[in-house]
Amino acid sequence: MTRVFNFSAGPAALPEPVLRQAAEEMLDWHGSGMSVMEMSHRGKEFIAIASEAEALLRQLLVVPANYKVLFMQGGAIAENAIVPMNLLRGRTGIDFIDTGEWSKKSIKEAKKYAKVNVAASGADTGYTAIPARETWQLDPGAAYVHICSNETIGGVQYHFTPDVGTVPLVADMSSDILSRPVDLSKFGLVYAGAQKNIGPAGLTIVIVREDLLGQPHPMLPSAFDYKTVAENESMYNTPPTYAIYIAGLVFRWLEQQGGLAAMETHNRAKAALLYDFLATTGFYEAPVAKDCRSWMNVPFKLKDEGLDAAFLKGAEAAGMVQLKGHRSVGGMRASIYNAMPLEGVRTLVAYMKDFEARHG
Ligand SMILES: *Cc1c(COP(=O)(O)O)cnc(C)c1O
């Protein structure tokens, strides 16, 4: 068996010990005689798996007691509709900070339900920076302020939590949840698809302050009503059981690594290795402003695009896959989520140096 260094933006690499444990438990979970995939979601075994996953997640993220943790489906793109349908609560407007592709998708969807105010946009910098907080034109009557904490495609990330006063702050954290400690009490709601930094696709995590629940849009499907989902402990309908089980194993693994403070150190070190190298060469370029660079998704370009195909081919031959940048921006992108070991980034940087020496 040979495992590659997988730099995919998502679905992405998972910690190897988690995959090994899942393999061991595949046919018979803890003497139950069943795979987790075959269990009733209402049986005592699965209830134990789901409640342990929630408890571990609460512990890792230090989720305040007045917040609900919901295990849902539909991904972050579905949340682009589900969030406004739950959180407008009689108001008409939403403030958005537009920092790139994923912000734009959220804005487009929210426009079906609300008056959208783009309070600040990174468009004039080509989405290479987060607009400074002082420039945001917020509406004090907005239902909430929406940000994308890490733009997976453009590679810009917030390295601060914006103060937006009493209006709830909502964040799409799909690609950086659990990558570092975060003060959730500063947010009204955060959501994340699992397939970047948590586990298998199919699970969406929503963490929401309780007082924001209970005035849904009348057309909101019940399965997407946060209050209904919360009251039924994420079992109003059948949840993505196997994905929750794997997420639980990942949470346990994160705890064993030393929790989110240790993850921050690990992720900073990996990102620094790559960005520090990029700063030393004119052969490659990193487009994003220094203070907004993502620790999770590192976009870079070869100055000579004509070498892109050779770069990717050589990387693959050396056991590194999925380095091609998103089709909308081109170039390369190395996604280096929690599960990417330092060794993977070292191998990449060594390959980049070698490629430059041969083609520069
Ligand atoms: C991947 C991603 C999405 C889309 O998630 P789906 O699970 O495909 O709906 C949305 N926002 C961000 C920031 C992402 O990284």
The ligand as a Tripos MOL2 file, in Angstrom:
@<TRIPOS>MOLECULE
LIG
   15    15     1     0     0
SMALL
NO_CHARGES

@<TRIPOS>ATOM
      1 C1        -16.1070   23.7940    0.1080 C.3       1 LIG1
      2 C2        -16.6920   25.0530    0.5750 C.ar      1 LIG1
      3 C3        -18.0660   25.3320    0.4000 C.ar      1 LIG1
      4 C4        -18.9900   24.3850   -0.3130 C.3       1 LIG1
      5 O1        -19.2950   23.2990    0.4560 O.3       1 LIG1
      6 P1        -20.3140   22.1600   -0.0350 P.3       1 LIG1
      7 O2        -20.1580   21.1380    1.0160 O.co2     1 LIG1
      8 O3        -19.8500   21.6940   -1.3910 O.co2     1 LIG1
      9 O4        -21.6620   22.7330   -0.0900 O.co2     1 LIG1
     10 C5        -18.5490   26.5200    0.8950 C.ar      1 LIG1
     11 N1        -17.7640   27.3960    1.5470 N.ar      1 LIG1
     12 C6        -16.4480   27.1640    1.7360 C.ar      1 LIG1
     13 C7        -15.6240   28.1670    2.4520 C.3       1 LIG1
     14 C8        -15.8790   25.9900    1.2600 C.ar      1 LIG1
     15 O5        -14.5700   25.7490    1.4470 O.3       1 LIG1
@<TRIPOS>BOND
     1     1     2 1
     2     2     3 ar
     3     2    14 ar
     4     3     4 1
     5     3    10 ar
     6     4     5 1
     7     5     6 1
     8     6     7 2
     9     6     8 1
    10     6     9 1
    11    10    11 ar
    12    11    12 ar
    13    12    13 1
    14    12    14 ar
    15    14    15 1
@<TRIPOS>SUBSTRUCTURE
     1 LIG1         1 GROUP 0 **** ****
